[in-house]
C-alpha cells in the first residue's frame, strides 16, 4: 500500500466512524482494503498478509447503528478465502 492509499483510508469518513468503535487492527487480517457503508452498517474490509504457504484470508468486520450509536455486530462479521464470496456477502449486507 502506498502512502497516498494509506492516507486516503485514514481520511475515509466511514473509517473514522469505524475506528471510534473498533480500536486497532485485526491480527489475522491486518491489511485494510476499504471502509464502506451499507445502510445502517459500516464494514471494514481487510485481508491477511501475503504468505506463499497460505491462501489469502479476507475479513469483514461490521459495526451497526443501533439507537443512534454504532456498535460492533459480531453476527455480521465474516471471513472468506474466496474474494468472489466476499463480494457476494457485501451485496447481501447492502440489501439487509
N, C-alpha and C positions, 0 to 999 in steps of 0.2 A: 504494500500500500504506500502510495506516495504521500508526502507531507500535505499536499493540496487535498487529496482524498480524505485524509485523516481530519484536516481542518473542516472540511465540508460536513463530515459526520458529526463533529463536535458542535457545529452550528445548526444542525438539523433540529427544528423546533420539537418534533416528536421525540428525538433523542434526549433533549433537555428535560422534558417531562419524564421520560422513562428513567433517566439516571437519578432523578429525585426520589423515585420509588425503589429502584434496584441499584444498589451500590456495588461497584467493582465489576469484574467480568467473570464469565463462566469459565472455569478452569478446563473444561472438556472442549468447549467451542469458543476460544477466546478472540477469534478474529471476527470483528463486527463487519457485516456487509452492508446493513442498512437498518433504518428505523422507519416503519410505515404505520399509518393509521388506518384502521378498518372499523368504521362505525364507532362504538364505544371502546374499542380496543386499540392499543398501540403495541406493535410487535417489534422486538429486536431480532434480526435475522443474522445468524453468525455461523461460523464453521470452525472445524478443528485445524490445527497446524498441518502442513504438508509432512507426510511420513511415507517413505516408499514401502514400508511393511504393513501399512494400514490404509483402509479406504477413508475418504474424507467423510466426516460426520457433520451434518448441518443441524443447527439448533434454532428453535423458535421459542423465545420467552415472551410471554404476553402479560400485559397489565390491562385491567378493565376498569372503566369509570363506574363506580357504584356510589350512590348518594353524594354526588359532586366531588368525589375523591378517587384517585387511581390507586388500585391495589393489585398485587401480583395474583394472577389467575392460574394456579397450578394445573387445573384440569385442562387448560388450553395450551400448555407448554408441551412441545413435542421435539423429537429428534428423528432425523432421516439420513439414510446413507445414499438415497437417490434424490438428486436435485429436482427431477420431474415430480416426485411425490411431494417434495417441499412446496413447489409451485401450486400443485393441486390443493394442498392443505391451506395455503394462503388464500386461494379463491374461495374455499369453503368458509374460512374465517371472515372474509369480506361479506359473504352472504348470510352470516349468522345474525 
